[in-house]
Amino acid sequence: MSKLLFLHTPHFTPKKLHTKTFSAIVTQSLTPLHCKCRLLSFSLNTTTTRSNSHLLSQIHYYHRSFSVRSFDDSSSETKIQEPQQQAVVNEDYESRGKSKDEDEYPSGEFEYEKFSAWKIFTVKLRMLVAFPWERVRKGSVLTMKLRGQIADQLKSRFSSGLSLPQICENFVKAAYDPRIVGKFIIGYVPVCGEKEYYLACACEELYAPPSAYFSLYGLTVQASFLGGVLEKVGIEPQVQRIGKYKSAGDQLTRKTMSEENCEMLTALLDNIYGNWLDKVSSTKGKRKEDIERFINDGVYKVERLKEEGFITNVLYDDEVISMLKERLGVQKDKNLPMVDYRKYSGVRRWTLGLTGGGDQIAVIRASGSISRVRSPLSLSSSGIIGEQLIEKIRKVRESKRYKAAIIRIDSPGGDALASDLMWREIRLLSESKPVIASMSDVAASGGYYMAMAAGTILAENLTLTGSIGVVTDVSVFKVLLAGKFNLGKLYEKIGFNKEIISRGKYAEVLAAEQRPFRPDEAELFAKSAQNAYKLFRDKAAFSRSMTVDKMEEYAQGRVWTGNDAASRGLVDALGGFSRAVAIAKQKANIPEDRQVTLVEMSKPSPTLPEILSSVGNSIAGVDRTLKELLQDLTFSDGVQARMDGILFQRLEEVACGNPILTLIKDYLSSL
């Protein structure tokens, strides 16, 4: 029996794409839609959807005759040779974004297994004794409202927002759940931008109301510069960066984009935009040139979208529900049985007969910015805390239960010391059992630092990765609270004075913001940053079995897409989570057809604020975004291995979040 799922996300606030968010738009190689398939009714709209490609592969599961790549983000399955064979990269493969050994790693394709009569009977018995919150009415439609941020980590039942792993698990459960019925995928998009439409392309049918907001105008990437502003108010940032593509300091020191940064961002944008055009054209059966022409026409009328074949029909959501009733044989005066995402997430896999095998594989999720220790302001799910992740890694290493481990990484980086300490622990873990690094949206700088300790690295087609370089934190990120700005001219303008009594030649290197670096201090500062960069680059070369000179070509702070990184030997293969599981089984000598149990080492535990938040809509005195920002600023001591632009994008989302900018604003307003 086929399945029906109905996903609905009605609210969306369009925003321009920044260097972090634009990577989440298009990272899945779509295949043409088929008629003989499990389908779902799908309506989406997201403000900051994470890992859209990963979600797309789950939707495609219902389109591919019960045989799909579950939990996967990439259909191309590019592979390259083992790290010890990667000293030389074939130029022909570089130009095509391909690797040499196409059959080295298993694809991880998910095969729908038809249950035996006895197992079907067992599942029915389990449903009879299921907990009340697992009860689902027979003939139900699974609905998912995809709105807001979708995190690549597990959520507790009290947490707000959506969890990509739980969404994916719901797709798998629905495929086997006899209570979920239907025979079609339907998408409903009241508001639709490029990433929403990209997901909607996985649907067999797509509907929109007459008043829908469509903004398929193309993609942009922006860079903001404060150099001119700071110059006018008498502030001189003193930035030491290593790597010509490492452009975080440019936001403070420059007035325009550097040639290197423009080159890198243009290449990334071209890859993403080209991928979007390719996949939309393939799923809609149109030429790429026709899709691009349509975008350049600036179409906003819904009727034109229907005429051009970009949507199926123009209907309100109640009309879509009526259509579903007719297809499912539900009487018009009866309600359409539905079960939503949150309730269905409470249905255990055991209830549906989806228990794993005896072999266990540990899954360690690492999402967010990297810091060494937890801040008093930290939330339970705010970033990667080095000391906590190390405890989980050691637990897996010391246990004989786990045959292999998967490190799922979604991080732009952060504290370089914490990244190095985690690299060491992952390296030790890989000496005792197979370790697979599975990259999500971003695994750059410190995120890539972690990944390169694994025996095998997987990336999505358009994962943002690499960024092998450092920026001295004292002059860039810590600057927002107590960093090394030369504030001498500003102090003179406002009549402020600061005097320091010190002992030690370099005691004032970080404390004397009323003056620039002395030559010897600047030399020390530069040598410290250069040393950190060499450690990062040399470990990357060692981990990827490259010469240092070869790694230098790919380093210098440059960000690569996963596809480009694979052709340069920075990652071993392209694929999503299911492929990581398949490779982990292969490395652990577990037969391909044997089921394994995935043990999540990062199971969420609800905090008191989350529990209270689930009861009420707000908690007095708590602002999640502000607290995470303050955590980044307060605990960003030392050298940072962080992808450029991430922190500053967050500042744009928080009014008056930057004390320096607030000071500048107040000063300018007083002139």
N, C-alpha and C positions, 0 to 999 in steps of 0.2 A: 504494500500500500504506500502510495506517495504521501508526502508531507506538505503542509502549508504553514508558512510562518509569515507574520505580518509585522513589519518594523516601521515605527513612526517616530519622527523627530520634528516637531513643528516650529521650533524657534531658532533663529540664526541671526547673528549680527555680523555682516560682512566686515572684514578688516584686511588691510594690505599684508602681504607676506613678508616676513623678515627672514634673516639668515637661518634661524632655527626652524620656524614653522613651515617654510616652503618645502622642506624635505619630506614632510609627512603627507604630501599630496598624492604623489604618484610613484609607487615603488613595486607594482605588481604587474607581471606579464599576463595579460588576460588572454583567454582563448575564446574563439567564437562560441556563441550560445547555441545550445542544442535543445531540441524539443523533448526528447526522451530523457527525462531527468526528474530529480526531486526539486521542488520549487518552493519559493516562499514569497509572501506578500510583504513588500519592503518599502518603507518610507523613512527617509533620513534627512537629517540636517545637523551639522556639527559646527561649533565655534572653533574648537582646536582639537580636531580628531587626530589621535595618535595611531600610527601604524595602520592607515587605511588599507594598504595593500594586504596586510595580514588578514584583515577582516574580509577583504574581497575573496580570498581563496576559500574562506568558509562558505561564502555565498555560492561560489562556483561549485561547491560540493554537491549542491542540489541540482546542478546543471549537467553533470558529467556521468550519468548512468551508473551511479553508486560507486564510482571509482574516481577519487580525487586526491589531491595533495592536501590533507588536512593540516591545519595550523601553519600553512606555508604561505610565503610571500613572493615566490619567484618560480616561474614555470620554465625558465631557460635552463636551470640546473647546471650552470657552468662549473667545471671542475678544473683544478690545476694540480700539479705534482706535489709530493710531500715537501716539507720545508727544506730538507737536506738536499733536494734536487733543484732548488730555486735560485741558485746563484746567478744563472743566466736566464733571461726572459726572452723568448723568441719574439722578434719585432713584429712578425706577421700576426701572432696572437695578440700582441699589444694593440695593434691597429684595429682588430676586430672585437676586442673585449672578451676574447675566448681564452681558455686554458688548454693545455696539451692533453691531459688524460681525462677524456670525457666519461670514462666508465670506472674511474677509481672509487668513487663514493656511491653508495645507494641513493636512490632518488627520494625515498621516504614517502612514496605515494600511499595514500590511505585506501584500502580496499574495503568496500562495504561487505560485511559478512552476514549472510542470511541466517537467521537463527533457526535451529532445529525445533521440531514440535515440542520436545521436552523442555528446551530452554524457554520457549514462548510460554509454556505452562508455568515454569518457575518464575518468570518475570511477572506473570499475572498474580501469582501467590504473593510475591514481594510487594506488589502494589496494594494488595489487600491489607497488609500489615504495616504499610508505610506510615510515617509520621503525618499528622494532619497538614503540616505545611507542604508536604510533598504530593498532596492529593490534587489531581488535575482532572477536570471533567472530560469525558470521552468526546471526541469530535472537536477539540479546542484548536484555536489558532494561536500560535506563539507570536507575541508582539514585542518588538524592541524599539524603544524610543532612543535613537542615537542623537544625543545632544550634549553639548559641553565637551569636556576633556575626557578622552579615553586613555586610561593609564595602562602601561604594559607591566602591571603587577597586580597581585591579588588584592581584593578588598574584603573587609569584614562586612557582615550583614548590616552593620550600623553606619558604614562609610557612605559618603555621598559620591556621586560620579560613577562612571562605568569602568569596568575592568576588561581589557582585551582578552586575557586568558579565560575569563568566565564567559564572555560572549562566545568565544570559540568553542568552549565546552558545551554551551547551550545548543549550538548548531549540531554537534555530534550527538548529544542526548536526544535532540528532537528527531534525528534521523532514525533512531531505534525505538522511539516512544510510540506505541500504538494509539495513544490518546491524542496525539497531534495528527491532524488529517489535512488533506488538500492535494492539489496537483498543479500548482503553479507558483511562480515567484512574481510578486507585484511590488513595485516601488512607488512611494508617494512622497513628492518633494514640494512643499509649499514655498520654500526658499532654497535656492540652489546656486552654489558657486562651482568652481572647478573641481574641488575635492569631493563635494557631494555628488556631482554628476559622475565623477570617476567611479565611485562606489555604485551608483545607481545603474551604471552600464552593465553590471553583473546580473541585473534583473531581466526577466523575459518581457515584462510589461512595466511601463513607467507612466504614472499619472501625476497631474498637477492641477491645482484649482485655477480658475480664470484669472485671479488676481495674484498669482504666484510671482515671486521675485526671482528672476534668473539673471545671473551676472557672469556669463561665460565670455569674459573679455580678455583672457590671457593671464599670465603670471608675471609678478615683479619681485625684485629683491632690492632692498634699500640699505643704505649706509648713512648714518648721521655723524656729523663732525662738530665737535665743540671747540676746536682750535681757535677759531676767530672770536668766539664768545669769551673764552678764558683769557685770550690776549688782551681784549678790551678792558677787562676788569683787573688785569695785573697778575694773573696766575700762570705759572710756567710748569707744565707737567714734565717730569724727568723720567722718561720711559726707556727701559733697556729690554729689547726684544731680540730673539735669536731666530733667524729664518725669515727670508724675504717675503713669505706669504703670511707670516704671523702678524695680523693687522689689528689686534685688539688695541694697542697703544695709539693707532691712527685716529681713533675716535676722539682722543684727547689732544693730540698734537697737530693733526692735519686739518686743512680746510676743504680738501677734496680727496677723492679716492685715488690710491696709488695704482700704478699700472699693474703691479703684481696682483693686488687684490681684485682689481677689475677683471683681469684675466681669469682668476680662479672663480669668481662669482659668475662670470659670463658662461664659463664652461659648465658649471653646476646647473645654472638655469637652462642652458641649451639642452642638457641631458634630460632634465625633468620635463621641460616643455615638449621635447621630442617624444619622450615616452608617453606623455599624456595624449598627444596627437595619434601616436601609433596604436595605442590600446583602445582609444575611443573609436578610431576608424575601423579597427578590426572587429570590435563587438557590434558596431552599428552597420557593418557591411558597406562602408563608404570609403572613398579615397581620402588619403591624408590631406591632399590639396583642398578637397571640398570642406573638410572639417576646419582647416585654417581659414578658408574664405569665409565660412559662416561666423567664426569668431571675430574676424576683422570687420565684418558687416555691423558689429555691435547690436546684435539681435536682442531684444528685450520683451517682445510680444509673445505670449504663450502660444497663440494661434500659429505663429510662424514656426515655432518649435514642432508643433504637431504636423504642419504641412511638410516640413523638411525631414520628418521621421526621427526627430530626436526624443520625442515622447510619444506614447501610445495614444493618449486621449486627454482631453481637458475635463476633469471631474472634481467635484468637491469630495471631501473625505467620507461624508455620509453616503454619497453615490457609490463610492468604492466599496463601502461596507455592504450596501445593497447588492452590488454585483457579486461579492463574495458569498452572500447568503444564497443567491440563486445558484451559483456554481456548486455550493456544498449541500444544497437541498434543504436549507433552513427556511422555515416559514417566515414570511415578511413581518409578522407581528411578534416574532420571537427575537430575543437578543442573540447575537453571534457569540458563541462561547470563545473567550480569549483568556490567555495566561500571559502575564507580562514578564519582562526580563528578571526583575528582582525576585518574584515568586518562583520562577522556574529555575533560578540559580540555586534555590534551596533543595531541588530534587537531586538526590545522590545518584552517582553512577551505579552504585550497587543495586539500587531499586530497579534499574533498567538492564541489569545483567552485564554491565560494562566494567567489571572488575578486572584488574591487571593480573599479570603472572607473578611468579615467585621472585624473579629477578628484579632488583630495585635500582633505579637510576635517580640520583639526587639532582634537583633543580635549584640553583641559587640565582635569584633575581637581583640585579643591581641597577637601579633606576635613579636618575637625578644627578645633581652636582655632588662632587666628592669632597668630604671633609674628614679630618682625622678622628675627632671625638664629637660626641653629641653636645649640642648647645642647649642651654637652659630654655631657649626659645623654640627648640626643635619640636616638630610634630612627629607622630609615630611613623609617618610615611614620607618624611621630608628628606630626600636625598640619600646618598650612600655614606654611611658612617663607617670609616675604615676599620675601627676596632671591632665593631659588631660583625661586619662581613668576614673579617679574619676568623672570628670565633666559629662562624658557620663553616668556613672552609676547613678549619682544623677538625671540626666535628665529623665532617665527611671523610677526611683523610684518616682519622683514627678509627673509623668504623669499618667493619668487614661486611656490613649489610649491603653497601652500595657497590655495584659493579662498575659504575662510571658516573661522571658528573657533567652537567651542562650549566655553564655560566651564561645567563641571559642578560645582556648588557644594553642599556639605553641611557647613555651618559655623555655629556659634552666635556667631562673632565672636571678638574678642580685642583685640590691640593696635591702637589707633585710628590711630597713625602708619603702621603697616604696611598697614592697610586703605586709607588714603588714597593711599599710594604705589602700591599695586596698582591702585586706582581710576584713577589717572593713566595707568598703562601700558595698562590695558584700554581706556581712552578713546582713547589714541593708536592702539591697534590697530584700534579701530572706525572710525577715520578712513581707514584704508587698505584694509579689507576687512570684510565683514559679521561681526558678533560676536553670538552668541546665548548668553544666560545661561540655563542649565537648572538649576532648583533641585530638590534632592532632599528629604530629610526636613526639614532646617533650613537656612534662609538668612536669618538674623536678625542685626540689629545690624551688626557688621563683615562678616558674610556677605552681607547685603543691600547694604552699602556697595560691595562688589566688583561685585555684580550690576547695580547701577544705572548703571554705566558702559557696559554693553552696549547695542547698538542695539535688541534685542528681549529681553524677559525672559519666561521660562516658569516656571510653578510647578505643582506637583501640587495636587490638590483640597485636601488638608489639610497642605501644607507649612507649617511655622511660619516666618513671615517678618515683615519690618518691624522692630519694636523699634528705631525710629530715636530714639536717645537715648544718653547716656553716663553712666558712673559713674566718679568719680575713683578710680583704682586704688590710690593711696597709702593710702586709708582703707578699702578693701574687700578687694581680692584680694591685694595685696602685704602686707596686714596679717598674713598667716599667718607671714611670716618677719621682716619689719622695717618694718611699716606704721605708719601714724599712728593708733595707739590712744593714748588718754590713760590711761596706766598708773599715774598718780600715787597713787591710793588703794590699788592693789594693792601698789605698791612700799612704801608706808607700812605696810601690814599685814605684809609679810614682812621688813621691815627693810632694804630695798634702797634705795640712793641713787645718783643719776647727776647729774653736773655737766658743763656744756658751756661752753667758751670759743669764741666765734665772732667773725667779722668779716663785716659785711654785714647789712643790715636783715632780710632774710628767710633768712639762712643756717640758722636753726634750724627752718624750717617743717616739714621732714620728719624732723629728727634728734631733736627734743625730745619724746619720747613720755612723759616724766615730767610733762608739763603740757598743758593744753588749748591750742588756738590763741589767740593774741592777736587782738583785733578786726581789726587790719590784716592779719594772716596769714589769718584766716578770709575777709576780703574778697578777698584775692588768690586764695585757693583757689577761692572761688565764681566769680570772674570767669574764671578759667582753665577751669573746667568749662563755664560758660555759653558761652565762646568756642568750645570744642570742639563743643558741641551745635549752635550756630548754623552752624558750618562743615558739619556733617553734614546738618542739616535743609535748609540752603540749596542744597547740592549735590544733595540728593535732589529738591528742587523743580526745580532746573535740569535734572537728568537726566530727570525725568518730565514736563517742560513744564507745571508747575503754578505757581501763585502761591505765595509763601511762606506766606501766610495759609491757603491750602487745604491745603498740606502739613502745617502745624502741627496741623490737625484730626486727621490720620492719624498723626502722629509721637508725641511725648511718651513714647517708650519702649514703646508698645503693640505687642503681638505679634498678628498676624493670621493666619488660615488663608489658604491660597492662593486659595480661592474668594472670600473676603471681600476679599483684596488686589486681585484682578482687578476686582471691582466698584468699587473706589476708585481705580483707575488706578495702583496700585503695581506691578502686573505687566501684561503685554500679553495673555497667553493662558494657558490651562490645558492641560497636556499633559506627556508624559514625554520621554524621550530621543529616541525615533523621530520625534516631532513636531519636536523641535529640529533634527534632521538635515534634515527636510523643509523647514523654514523657512530653514535655512542654504542649502539648494540653491536655494530660491526667490530669496533675497536675492542670491545669487551668479549668478543667471541660468543655472542648470544645469537642463536639462529634467527634469521630474518623474520620467519613466520611465528616466532614465539612472542607472546604478549609480555610486556614488562610493566611494572608499577612505577610511576613517576612520583617521587616524594618531594613535595615543595618544602624547602628549608626556610622559606620566608613567609610562613603563614601569618596572616594579619591578626593582631590582637586588638580589639576595640579599646580606645581610650575613653576616659570619662567625657571629654568634650564631644567625641563622635557619638557616644550614646545619647548625650543631651541634645546634640544636633539632630539626631533621628527623631526625637520627641518634639522638639521645637525647630523652627526654621532658622534660628540664629542663636548665637551665644554672645552675651554681652562682653565687650572688651577684647574679643578675639578676631583678628583679621588674618586669615591664613596666608594670603599673599605677602602681607607686610612682615609676618613672622618669618617666613622662608627667606625673604629678602634680607632681613636683619641677621638671620643666621649666616647667610652667605658673606655678608659684610663683616660680621664680628669674628668669624672663624676662618678668615682667609689669609692668615699669616704665611709668609714664606713664598717660595716660587710656585707659580700656578702652571699646571698642564691642562689648560682649558681651551675649548674651541671658542673662537672669537665671536663677540656679539651677543652671547647668551645672556649675560648679566644685564647688559644695557637694554636688551629687549624687554626684560622684566621691569626695568625702571620705567619704560614707557607705559607700562600697564598700571603703575602705581602713582597716583598724583602726589607730587612733591616728595617722592621717595628718596631723592638725592639731597643730602644736607648741603653739599657744595653748590648744587644748582639752585637750591632754595636761597642760599646766601647771595649767589649772583643775581637771582631774581629780585631779592629785596634791595640789593645795592643799586641795580639798574633803575628800579622804580623810584629810588630816592634822588636820582640825578635830575 
